[in-house]
Amino acid sequence: MAALRLASFTLRPAAAASSASSGATPAASGSVSFARAARGLPSLRLAPPRRREDLARPRAAAEAAAESYASALSEVAVENGTLEHTVSDLEKLEKVFADEAVAEFFDNPTVPREEKAELIDEIARSSELQPHVVNFLNVVVDNFRAAIVPQIVAEFENVYNSLTGTEVATVTSVVQLESQDLAQIAQHVQKMTGAQNVRIKTQLDPELIAGFTVQYGRDGSSLIDMSVRKQIEEIASEFELPAVPLEV
């Protein structure tokens, strides 16, 4: 099995600024007055407001890290011939890490590594994860990157879709649809997009009342709305009368 190649990240303290200025004479031996010593203390300054680009840097760094992890994992999956199983495993991890408490536990530096290993083993057993996916999860945890697991999953799916010519369609309904209904929806999306394959994801939303919606395309930008809620909204809009000004 190919090794998972991921770069580790090390936090390094910023270099201490030199306290001596050019041309300054060294302090004489003996007692030093408080006033003189106080000049060597850092002054209290208010931090300048953070700029928009500063706020965007952590997000950009997280996106770049997610792409790196996803790319490395996809290489392993392709070499092992387990691409289909790997994307399925990551969907399981996505559900596990939907609970933010899980990522907080793994990214907490005060939690002993042994306790984290126990939880990883439990997740691996309950989700029946492949060995290389378990290895991937250990690398993510060791690098304190558990918080970006959902982003890694999304990036991996992008790679998978690109490699396999797959279109992802998310079907939202009030109750779980039958497999034959989902198969018909997949065929319809395939005809509309010309994709080689269609993967269906399902989720429930009681606010739809009845019927279903289908989101597909890049970032789910295309929508088929066959819900009763949509029909009610359309009917209600037909009864909206224009405002008529009254003469006085």
C-alpha positions in Angstrom: 0.0 0.0 0.0 1.4 3.4 -0.9 2.3 5.6 2.0 0.2 8.6 2.7 2.5 11.6 2.0 1.4 14.6 4.0 3.6 17.5 5.1 3.6 18.1 8.8 3.3 21.6 10.2 5.4 22.9 13.1 4.6 26.0 15.1 7.6 28.1 15.8 7.8 31.0 18.3 8.6 34.3 16.7 12.1 35.5 17.1 12.6 37.8 20.0 13.3 41.4 19.0 16.7 42.7 20.0 16.4 45.1 22.9 19.6 46.9 22.3 19.7 49.8 19.8 22.7 50.5 17.6 25.3 52.6 19.3 23.8 52.1 22.8 26.3 51.6 25.6 26.0 48.6 28.0 24.5 49.2 31.4 26.9 49.7 34.2 27.1 47.0 36.9 25.4 47.6 40.2 21.8 48.6 41.0 19.7 50.1 38.3 17.0 52.7 39.1 13.3 51.6 38.4 12.9 54.5 35.9 15.9 53.2 33.9 14.7 49.6 34.1 11.2 50.6 33.0 12.6 51.8 29.7 13.4 48.2 28.8 9.8 47.0 29.4 7.4 46.8 26.4 5.0 49.6 26.1 1.3 48.9 26.1 -0.2 49.4 22.7 -3.6 48.7 21.3 -3.5 46.2 18.4 -4.6 47.8 15.1 -7.9 46.6 13.6 -7.5 43.4 11.6 -7.8 44.0 7.9 -10.1 41.9 5.6 -7.1 40.3 4.0 -5.8 39.2 7.4 -9.1 37.6 8.2 -9.0 35.7 4.9 -5.5 34.2 5.4 -6.5 31.5 7.9 -9.4 30.5 5.6 -7.1 30.4 2.6 -4.6 28.3 4.6 -7.3 25.8 5.6 -8.5 25.5 2.0 -4.9 24.9 0.8 -4.3 22.3 3.5 -7.6 20.5 2.7 -6.6 20.3 -1.0 -3.2 18.8 0.0 -4.8 16.1 2.2 -7.4 15.3 -0.3 -4.9 15.1 -3.1 -2.6 12.8 -1.1 -5.4 10.5 -0.1 -6.7 10.3 -3.7 -3.3 9.2 -4.9 -3.3 6.4 -2.3 -6.9 5.3 -3.3 -6.1 5.3 -7.0 -2.9 3.2 -6.5 -4.8 0.8 -4.3 -7.8 0.6 -6.6 -10.1 1.7 -3.8 -11.4 5.0 -5.0 -15.0 4.0 -4.7 -14.6 2.6 -1.2 -12.6 5.6 -0.1 -15.2 8.2 -1.1 -17.7 6.0 0.8 -15.5 6.0 3.9 -15.1 9.7 3.8 -18.8 10.2 3.7 -19.0 8.2 6.9 -16.3 10.5 8.4 -18.2 13.5 7.3 -21.2 12.4 9.4 -18.9 11.7 12.4 -17.3 15.1 12.2 -20.6 16.9 11.6 -20.5 17.0 15.4 -18.1 19.9 16.2 -17.3 18.3 19.5 -15.4 15.5 17.8 -13.0 17.9 16.0 -12.6 19.9 19.2 -11.7 16.8 21.1 -9.0 15.8 18.5 -7.6 19.3 18.2 -7.3 19.9 21.9 -3.6 19.7 22.8 -4.3 18.8 26.4 -6.1 15.6 25.5 -3.6 12.7 25.7 -2.7 11.0 22.4 -3.8 7.6 23.9 -7.3 8.9 24.4 -7.4 10.2 20.8 -6.2 6.8 19.5 -8.9 5.0 21.4 -11.6 7.2 19.7 -10.0 6.7 16.3 -10.1 3.0 16.8 -13.8 3.2 17.8 -14.6 5.3 14.7 -12.7 2.9 12.5 -14.5 -0.2 13.9 -18.0 1.3 13.9 -17.6 2.8 10.4 -15.6 -0.2 9.0 -12.9 2.1 7.6 -10.2 0.9 5.3 -6.6 0.8 6.8 -5.4 3.7 4.6 -8.3 5.9 5.6 -7.6 5.1 9.3 -3.9 6.1 8.6 -5.2 9.3 7.0 -7.3 10.1 10.0 -4.3 9.5 12.3 -2.2 11.9 10.3 -4.9 14.6 10.4 -5.2 14.3 14.1 -1.4 14.3 14.7 -1.3 17.6 12.8 -4.2 19.1 14.7 -6.3 19.4 11.5 -9.5 17.6 12.6 -11.5 20.9 12.2 -11.0 20.8 8.4 -12.1 17.2 7.9 -15.4 18.4 6.3 -13.3 20.5 3.9 -11.0 17.6 3.1 -14.1 15.5 2.3 -15.4 18.1 0.0 -12.1 18.4 -1.8 -11.7 14.7 -2.1 -15.2 14.5 -3.7 -14.2 17.1 -6.2 -11.1 15.0 -7.1 -13.3 11.8 -7.3 -15.9 13.5 -9.5 -13.2 14.8 -11.8 -11.5 11.4 -12.1 -14.7 9.5 -12.7 -16.8 12.0 -14.6 -19.4 12.0 -11.8 -22.2 14.5 -11.1 -23.4 14.7 -7.5 -27.1 15.4 -7.0 -28.5 16.1 -3.5 -32.1 15.0 -3.1 -34.0 16.6 -0.3 -37.4 15.2 0.7 -39.7 15.0 3.7 -39.4 11.2 4.0 -36.7 8.9 2.6 -37.5 8.1 -1.1 -37.5 4.6 -2.5 -34.5 3.3 -4.3 -36.3 3.1 -7.6 -37.4 6.8 -7.3 -33.8 7.8 -6.6 -32.7 5.8 -9.6 -35.1 7.7 -11.9 -33.9 11.0 -10.5 -30.3 9.9 -11.2 -31.2 9.0 -14.8 -32.9 12.4 -15.3 -29.9 14.3 -13.9 -27.6 12.2 -16.2 -29.6 13.1 -19.2 -29.6 16.8 -18.3 -25.8 17.0 -17.5 -24.3 14.4 -19.8 -22.3 13.0 -16.9 -20.8 9.5 -17.1 -22.0 8.7 -13.5 -24.4 10.3 -11.0 -24.1 9.9 -7.3 -27.2 10.7 -5.2 -27.0 12.1 -1.7 -30.2 12.3 0.3 -31.3 14.5 3.2 -34.6 15.2 4.9 -36.4 18.5 5.3 -40.0 18.5 6.9 -40.6 22.1 5.7 -41.0 20.9 2.2 -44.4 19.4 3.2 -44.2 16.9 0.4 -42.4 16.2 -2.8 -38.6 16.7 -3.2 -35.9 19.0 -4.5 -32.8 18.1 -6.5 -29.6 20.2 -6.4 -26.8 19.5 -8.8 -24.1 21.3 -10.8 -21.1 23.1 -9.4 -21.7 24.0 -5.8 -25.3 22.8 -6.2 -26.1 25.9 -8.3 -28.8 24.1 -10.3 -32.2 23.2 -8.7 -35.2 21.1 -9.6 -38.0 22.0 -7.1 -40.8 19.5 -7.1 -41.9 20.2 -3.5 -45.4 21.1 -2.4 -44.0 24.1 -0.6 -42.9 25.5 -4.0 -46.4 24.8 -5.5 -48.1 26.5 -2.6 -45.8 29.6 -3.1 -46.6 29.7 -6.8 -50.3 29.4 -6.1 -50.2 32.1 -3.4 -48.3 34.5 -5.8 -51.2 34.2 -8.3 -53.6 35.7 -5.7 -51.4 38.7 -4.9 -53.2 41.7 -6.3 -51.4 44.9 -7.2 -51.9 47.9 -5.0 -54.6 50.2 -6.2 -54.2 53.9 -5.3 -57.3 55.5 -3.9 -58.3 59.0 -5.0 -59.4 61.4 -2.2 
